[in-house]
């Protein structure tokens, strides 16, 4: 799913939006992307997910990226009427990702 599609779906459903900014040349990015693909469906069904390649979708990446490190993992979650952003960097294991997505 593209970032735009994920954003639209998140706005429509109110589900948290989980975005990973990465690149094909980044080993840690590929690792975290693989970990996400193996997360239980029960976890992933609670969020809308998009992977943004900073090279092929630089427009979205520039809009989202807050640092100079990748992978950058971002969770946008609705808190009342406001959307809150939580950002973390670096490769994560499944337990770390489940904790982030459940927070």
N, C-alpha and C positions, 0 to 999 in steps of 0.2 A: 504494500500500500504506500502511495506517495505521501509526503508530508501534508500536502493540500487535502488529499482525500481523508487522511487520518484526522486532521484538524476539523474538517467539516463534520465528520462522523462524531467526534468528541463534542463539538458544540451542539449537535443534534440530540445526542443521547445523554450528555452530562457525564459520561464516563471519563475517568482520568486519561490524559494523553501522555504516552510514554514514547520518547524520541531518543534514538541513539545517533549521534553524529560521529561518523567514522570515515575510513578510506580503505580502498582495496589493498594499498601498499602497507597498511598498519597491522602488524601481527596481533596486537592487543584488541584492535577493533574486530578483526575476524574471529578472535576467540570469544569475545562477549556476544557477538552476533550468533555464533554457534550455540552458546549457552542459552540464549533467549529461545532459540528454535527448539530446545529440548525441555523448556519449562512446561509444567503441567497445564493442560488446557483450562483447568479450573482457575488457575492464576491469570493466564493471559486473557481469558474471557471477561475479566473485570476491567480491562484497560483497552484503549485503542493504541496500536503500536505502529511506529514508522521508523525505518532506518534511512538516514539521510547521508548519502555519500557527499563529502565536502567538495569533491572534485567535479562530479557529474551534476550535482544540484547545488552549486555555489550560492545561488540566490537564497534558497531556504537556509543554507548553512550560515550565511552572513546574518540573516535575521535572528537565528537562534544561538549562535556560538557566543559564549561569554569569556572564554579563555583561549589560550593557544595550544591546549592539550586535547588530544583525542585518545581514546574515545571519551566523548562527553555524553553522559546519560542525564536526561531531563525528564522529570515527571511534573506535569501540570495537573493540579487537582483542584476541584471546586471546593471552596470553603464558604458556605453560605452563598452569597451572590458574587463572591470574588474568586478568581483563579489564583492559586498560589503556585510558585515554581520552586522545585527542589532540584538541585544539580549536584552531580558527583562525577568524578573523573577516574579513568583507568579501568583496567580489566576487572571484572567481578565474577565470582562463582555463583552458582545457582542459589545458594542460601542468601547471599548478599542481595541478589536481584529480587528474590521473593520478599525479603524484608523491605526493600525499597518500594516495591509495588504494593505492599500491604500497609505502608505507613500512611 
